[in-house]
């Protein structure tokens, strides 16, 4: 097996093609990671959620990480890690354009809203059903890709 670094363009193309990964955040030195649907463009990743632990934690510490991978076989896989900053787009006139752009990207993905509303159903508080549209401003993106060694 041959493992190589992916360049930034490959990482951007990979993350834009995928629609699912894991989002990690932390608060008070405690990590938290959850599966998430997203849509990406080269400098940001858009997400949608309802109010819960993930949003509360990202509001208190906006430094987050997203990991996405694709495993075809044990010798054919790729993984990308994005480090960035959470930015919420409240439902106010000043954020209307950002929300519209985020939603346009998200709507290109099937089931982009399902995990958020599915999670909200498990909560008993009504205010937790309020949608939260956000982005992760990408500060760093790295990736690795494995392929079968051509010499074997």
PyMOL commands that set and color helices and strands:
alter all, ss='L'
color gray80, all
select helices_A, chain A and resi 8-17+53-60+93-106+114-121+126-129
alter helices_A, ss='H'
color red, helices_A
select strands_A, chain A and resi 2-6+20-27+30-37+39-41+44-50+63-73+76-89+131-147
alter strands_A, ss='S'
color yellow, strands_A
deselect
rebuild
show_as cartoon
